[in-house]
Amino acid sequence: MPEAQRIAVLDRDACIKEKCGYVCEKVCPVNKMGEEAISIDPQTNYPVILETACIGCGICVKRCPTKAISIINLSKDLGSPTYSYGVNAFRLYGFPLPVKGHVTSYVGRNGIGKTTAIRILAKQIIPNFGDYTRDWDWEEVLDKVPVNVAKYFKDVEGGKLSIKPQNIETLRAHNGTVLDLLNELSLDSSILEEWKLPIADRQIDQLSGGELQKLAIAIATAKEAELYFFDEPTNYLDIVERLKVAVYLGDFALDKSLIVVDHDLTILDYMADYVYVFFGQESVYGASSSVKSARVGINEYLEGYLKAENLRFREYAINFGTYSPTTKKPKPYISYGNLKKTFSSFEVEIEEGSIGEGEVVGVIGKNGLGKTLFMKMLAGVEKPDEGESLDVKIAYKKQYLEPSDVLVKDLFAKADDKAILDRAKQLLHLDGPILEKTLKQLSGGQLQRVAIAFTLSMNADIYLFDEPSAFLDVEERLAFSSLIREIAAERKSPILVVDHDIALIDRISDRLIIFEGESSVKGKATPPMAKKKGLNYFLKSLGITLRRDIDTKRPKINKPWSKRDKEQKEKGEYFADH
């Protein structure tokens, strides 16, 4: 089968004949000249785009009313695909093999084949090299692939794969306690001890996001497998818990094949030994680079240029330079008094503070100290025992999103500010087929992007975002931070952001509110303080030092007791902003 260096993909979920009468077939210039680049398959009744005949004019893409067609002209010959899902369907290029005994990571956008690569490496699907018209067997594959790839597949016998899924909420589908779930999986409750999780008798649907995440990691590591895959293991975890996961997985990988996907680059840089950079277009195609050291791979991904491959896959570099707030004291815009809330086993106190006009305030601290409760009290979702909720118009993006059967386009129709919505849709890639889907049909990342865009599109006096980076890839986090800064400057409305991604908080914040105390017992929040002072104060309480990467300026965690770590601690400079 000849391989065109043009990729045509049709999203069949979005392709609806009743909406257009298959206008793509009618407007195609090749078809008009008597040739056939687009035809209708009589068996499926869907259009088929012949990539070797397509001239890449893009007319069908522009005229399709549901944006179901994608045409990509590749700038570099990627060779034959490793796997194709079918005619005009997603395809993957490359064999990103794990480096046994080390943490190997995939870095790249969501929806470009990382999970497909894992399924191939676990021998759950057989490579078809773009020829999906027949069945392939492993003997054929071994004859066709490079020697190192063939050796890997020969060593993987049963295809046993242990996955820590991205969407940990699926665990809540299990009725009963944590112990019931472990018994169902034939796992001993002792696996909870390593993670200090005294939750065996708790109902699964009552666990916090952090507890659920650690339970999912414990289950994945307890299984016997030939390949372990951890998909975004840091979501819902605070920075201390993220570091513990990084150290644990590093030790766990010593005699295993282990692959991690995560978008917190600060933690990933600390944890990973080797990196494959994934590039491509969401739901269209994905390709992996050669294996690289962690620092080189992450920096090349941010630059958008792979040196060994001599390939630019993004027109711009991702800049992690910090946002430098003004030295002038912000004009108070919204003030809140002392707040207090007490439960049977937990209490939280919030010191009074004020937020300036157009100011972005980051809210950071360990889990279980009341950050989400603070947001709820400000929003009036939770009534404080002492003090008052804000008596202003509030737009609030919750931590845990509850999808419904509402279509994305119908939700967006309720937006107050269509111009802001259009800007958010552009930066967060929310045009096209996703608009025709219901919220329940969306992935975790898609749902998060929709929630962010809709929240920003509301007219409000203050905007509250609780863990907006969860499930977002690096580029989406960059887009979110750009939107936040733009809207703060344009509307002059203050914005509060709770998050555990230090790079994100560093990039967007004017000032910081720090939560401290004893997790699940008592939490206390400081008033807003200068960003550099706040980061230093927070990191000192954790005993962690950070510095900036010399090339990309992204925050990097110093190894404990390293020369740089000891030097910064001696100076009292826990966040070295240089």
MISE-806992 format. One record per residue (C-alpha): y, z, x. Coordinates in steps of 0.25 Angstrom, whole numbers, padded with zeros to 4 digits, always signed. Layout:
MISE-806992
YZX...
END
This chain:
MISE-806992
+0000+0000+0000+0013-0004+0007+0023+0007+0008+0037+0004+0005+0048+0012+0011+0055+0013-0002+0050+0024-0012+0051+0023-0027+0048+0035-0035+0048+0036-0050+0048+0050-0057+0039+0048-0069+0043+0061-0076+0057+0055-0077+0054+0041-0079+0055+0039-0094+0054+0024-0100+0061+0028-0113+0074+0031-0105+0075+0018-0098+0064+0008-0102+0061+0008-0087+0074+0002-0083+0070+0003-0068+0061-0009-0070+0072-0017-0077+0083-0015-0066+0075-0017-0054+0081-0029-0046+0067-0032-0040+0061-0033-0054+0073-0042-0059+0070-0051-0047+0056-0054-0053+0049-0044-0043+0043-0031-0047+0048-0018-0041+0047-0009-0054+0036-0011-0064+0030-0002-0075+0016+0003-0073+0008-0001-0086-0001+0011-0084+0010+0022-0082+0021+0015-0089+0031+0020-0077+0039+0011-0068+0033+0008-0054+0042+0004-0043+0036-0004-0032+0042+0001-0019+0039-0011-0011+0047-0020-0021+0058-0010-0023+0071-0014-0016+0077+0000-0017+0089-0004-0025+0089+0009-0033+0093+0002-0046+0081+0008-0054+0084+0022-0048+0099+0021-0054+0095+0015-0067+0083+0025-0070+0089+0034-0081+0080+0046-0077+0081+0044-0062+0066+0043-0061+0066+0033-0049+0068+0036-0035+0069+0024-0024+0070+0029-0010+0072+0019+0002+0066+0026+0014+0074+0025+0027+0062+0027+0036+0048+0022+0035+0039+0035+0031+0026+0027+0031+0016+0029+0020+0017+0041+0011+0007+0052+0013+0006+0053-0002+0011+0047-0014+0010+0052-0028+0009+0038-0034+0017+0026-0038+0032+0029-0037+0029+0043-0034+0032+0054-0023+0026+0052-0010+0026+0060+0003+0026+0055+0018+0021+0063+0029+0010+0074+0033+0018+0087+0036+0006+0095+0041+0007+0110+0043+0007+0116+0057-0005+0126+0057-0001+0140+0061+0014+0137+0059+0023+0137+0047+0026+0123+0043+0037+0120+0034+0041+0108+0025+0056+0107+0024+0062+0097+0014+0067+0095+0000+0059+0099-0013+0051+0088-0019+0048+0079-0007+0033+0081-0005+0031+0095+0002+0021+0099-0008+0014+0085-0008+0013+0087+0007+0006+0101+0005-0004+0095-0005-0008+0084+0005-0009+0094+0017-0018+0103+0008-0027+0090+0004-0023+0092-0010-0019+0078-0011-0023+0066-0002-0013+0057+0005-0012+0043-0001-0002+0037+0009+0005+0031-0003-0007+0024-0009-0009+0032-0022-0017+0021-0028-0031+0026-0023-0038+0039-0019-0037+0043-0005-0047+0052+0002-0045+0061+0014-0053+0052+0024-0044+0041+0022-0032+0050+0024-0037+0056+0037-0039+0041+0042-0024+0038+0038-0016+0050+0043-0012+0054+0057-0022+0062+0065-0015+0076+0064-0014+0074+0049-0029+0070+0048-0033+0082+0056-0025+0091+0047-0032+0086+0034-0045+0087+0041-0043+0102+0044-0038+0104+0029-0052+0105+0022-0051+0111+0008-0036+0108+0005-0034+0123+0002-0019+0125+0000-0011+0138-0003+0003+0135-0009+0014+0145-0011+0021+0137-0022+0036+0135-0023+0036+0139-0038+0031+0153-0037+0034+0155-0052+0020+0148-0055+0014+0162-0051+0021+0168-0063+0011+0159-0072+0000+0169-0069+0000+0180-0079-0003+0194-0074+0000+0202-0061+0000+0198-0047-0013+0204-0045-0019+0196-0056-0014+0183-0049-0020+0187-0036-0033+0190-0042-0033+0176-0049-0030+0170-0035-0041+0179-0029-0031+0185-0019-0030+0200-0015-0018+0208-0019-0017+0212-0004-0009+0199-0002+0003+0206-0009+0003+0217+0002+0008+0207+0013+0020+0203+0005+0022+0218+0000+0021+0213-0014+0017+0225-0023+0016+0216-0035+0001+0216-0038+0002+0222-0052+0015+0215-0055+0015+0204-0066+0018+0190-0059+0029+0186-0069+0037+0199-0065+0037+0196-0050+0050+0192-0043+0052+0178-0037+0051+0185-0023+0038+0192-0027+0032+0180-0033+0035+0172-0020+0029+0182-0011+0017+0183-0020+0015+0167-0020+0016+0168-0004+0006+0179-0004-0004+0171-0013-0002+0158-0005-0005+0165+0009-0017+0172+0003-0025+0160+0000-0034+0153+0009-0029+0139+0012-0028+0128+0022-0013+0125+0020-0003+0135+0015+0010+0130+0008+0022+0139+0005+0032+0132-0004+0046+0139-0004+0040+0153-0001+0054+0159+0001+0060+0157-0013+0064+0170-0020+0062+0178-0007+0073+0185+0000+0076+0182+0015+0068+0194+0020+0056+0189+0011+0058+0175+0016+0057+0180+0031+0044+0188+0027+0038+0175+0021+0042+0167+0033+0036+0177+0043+0023+0178+0034+0021+0163+0033+0023+0162+0048+0012+0172+0051+0003+0166+0040+0004+0152+0046-0002+0156+0059-0016+0150+0056-0013+0142+0044-0007+0129+0039+0006+0133+0031+0018+0125+0026+0030+0131+0020+0041+0124+0012+0054+0132+0010+0069+0129+0009+0075+0142+0015+0077+0135+0029+0081+0149+0035+0067+0155+0032+0060+0142+0034+0066+0140+0048+0061+0154+0051+0047+0152+0046+0043+0138+0049+0037+0133+0062+0037+0118+0058+0044+0109+0048+0042+0096+0041+0054+0090+0035+0052+0084+0022+0062+0073+0017+0062+0063+0005+0067+0063-0009+0062+0073-0020+0051+0068-0029+0051+0054-0022+0046+0056-0007+0044+0066+0004+0041+0064+0019+0039+0074+0030+0044+0074+0044+0036+0077+0056+0034+0092+0059+0045+0099+0066+0049+0113+0071+0055+0121+0060+0069+0121+0066+0069+0106+0069+0063+0103+0055+0073+0111+0047+0085+0106+0055+0081+0091+0054+0079+0094+0039+0093+0099+0037+0098+0088+0046+0091+0077+0037+0086+0070+0050+0072+0070+0056+0074+0068+0071+0059+0064+0074+0058+0055+0062+0072+0049+0064+0074+0051+0049+0086+0055+0041+0081+0060+0028+0094+0066+0023+0108+0060+0024+0115+0074+0027+0111+0086+0034+0110+0100+0027+0121+0108+0033+0118+0123+0033+0131+0127+0038+0137+0139+0031+0147+0139+0021+0159+0147+0027+0166+0155+0016+0181+0157+0017+0187+0169+0024+0196+0171+0013+0192+0182+0003+0187+0175-0010+0196+0177-0022+0187+0186-0032+0183+0178-0044+0172+0186-0050+0169+0201-0048+0158+0210-0052+0157+0225-0051+0146+0234-0047+0133+0231-0053+0120+0239-0055+0107+0237-0061+0095+0247-0061+0081+0245-0065+0069+0255-0064+0066+0251-0050+0078+0243-0045+0093+0244-0045+0104+0235-0040+0119+0238-0036+0129+0227-0035+0142+0230-0028+0154+0224-0035+0160+0211-0029+0168+0199-0032+0165+0184-0030+0176+0174-0026+0181+0162-0032+0171+0150-0028+0163+0160-0019+0148+0159-0017+0142+0172-0015+0127+0173-0009+0119+0185-0014+0108+0189-0004+0098+0200-0002+0083+0203-0002+0075+0201-0015+0074+0213-0025+0088+0218-0023+0095+0213-0036+0101+0199-0032+0096+0193-0045+0100+0205-0053+0114+0204-0048+0115+0190-0052+0109+0193-0066+0119+0205-0067+0131+0196-0064+0126+0185-0074+0124+0196-0085+0109+0193-0086+0106+0207-0081+0115+0218-0086+0119+0228-0075+0118+0243-0077+0132+0244-0070+0143+0234-0069+0145+0221-0077+0140+0207-0077+0150+0196-0074+0158+0192-0086+0160+0178-0082+0152+0164-0084+0140+0164-0075+0131+0153-0071+0118+0159-0066+0106+0153-0059+0094+0162-0060+0084+0165-0049+0072+0162-0058+0074+0149-0066+0067+0148-0079+0064+0133-0082+0064+0128-0097+0061+0115-0104+0075+0110-0103+0078+0097-0097+0086+0097-0084+0096+0087-0090+0098+0095-0102+0101+0108-0094+0111+0100-0086+0117+0095-0099+0122+0110-0101+0130+0110-0088+0144+0114-0089+0149+0106-0077+0143+0092-0076+0150+0089-0063+0144+0101-0056+0131+0098-0062+0131+0084-0057+0134+0089-0043+0123+0099-0044+0113+0088-0049+0117+0079-0037+0116+0090-0026+0103+0096-0032+0096+0083-0035+0095+0085-0050+0097+0071-0055+0086+0062-0060+0072+0065-0065+0075+0080-0064+0085+0079-0076+0074+0075-0085+0065+0087-0082+0064+0100-0089+0067+0113-0081+0052+0117-0082+0048+0104-0075+0057+0107-0063+0052+0112-0049+0058+0125-0044+0068+0118-0036+0072+0108-0047+0074+0120-0057+0083+0127-0046+0092+0115-0044+0093+0113-0059+0097+0128-0061+0107+0127-0050+0114+0114-0055+0115+0120-0069+0120+0133-0065+0131+0126-0056+0135+0117-0068+0139+0129-0077+0153+0133-0078+0153+0148-0073+0162+0158-0067+0151+0162-0057+0137+0156-0053+0125+0164-0049+0113+0158-0042+0100+0166-0040+0092+0160-0029+0096+0146-0031+0089+0141-0018+0075+0144-0023+0066+0131-0023+0078+0123-0018+0076+0115-0005+0086+0115+0006+0094+0103+0002+0095+0109-0012+0100+0122-0007+0110+0114+0001+0114+0107-0012+0115+0120-0019+0124+0127-0009+0133+0115-0009+0134+0115-0024+0137+0130-0024+0149+0128-0014+0154+0116-0021+0154+0123-0035+0160+0137-0029+0172+0129-0023+0174+0120-0036+0172+0130-0047+0177+0143-0040+0166+0150-0047+0158+0160-0038+0144+0158-0035+0133+0169-0032+0120+0164-0025+0108+0173-0023+0098+0167-0013+0089+0170-0001+0092+0157+0007+0101+0162+0018+0105+0148+0022+0109+0145+0007+0117+0158+0006+0124+0156+0019+0128+0142+0015+0134+0145+0002+0140+0159+0002+0154+0164+0004+0149+0178+0003+0137+0186+0001+0132+0198-0008+0121+0205-0001+0110+0213-0009+0103+0224-0001+0094+0236-0005+0079+0238-0007+0072+0227-0014+0067+0230-0028+0073+0244-0027+0088+0243-0025+0098+0232-0022+0113+0232-0019+0123+0220-0018+0135+0220-0009+0148+0214-0013+0150+0200-0008+0152+0199+0007+0156+0189+0017+0144+0179+0020+0142+0182+0035+0144+0197+0033+0134+0196+0021+0123+0188+0029+0124+0197+0041+0123+0210+0032+0111+0204+0024+0104+0199+0036+0106+0212+0044+0100+0220+0032+0087+0211+0034+0087+0211+0049+0087+0196+0050+0097+0187+0058+0101+0173+0056+0107+0162+0064+0111+0148+0061+0103+0136+0066+0111+0129+0077+0110+0115+0071+0110+0117+0056+0117+0131+0055+0106+0135+0045+0103+0150+0045+0091+0154+0054+0083+0167+0054+0081+0173+0068+0067+0177+0072+0066+0192+0072+0069+0198+0086+0073+0185+0091+0084+0185+0102+0094+0179+0091+0089+0189+0081+0092+0201+0090+0105+0195+0095+0111+0194+0081+0106+0208+0077+0112+0214+0089+0125+0207+0085+0124+0211+0071+0124+0196+0068+0113+0194+0058+0119+0181+0053+0123+0173+0065+0133+0162+0059+0133+0153+0071
END
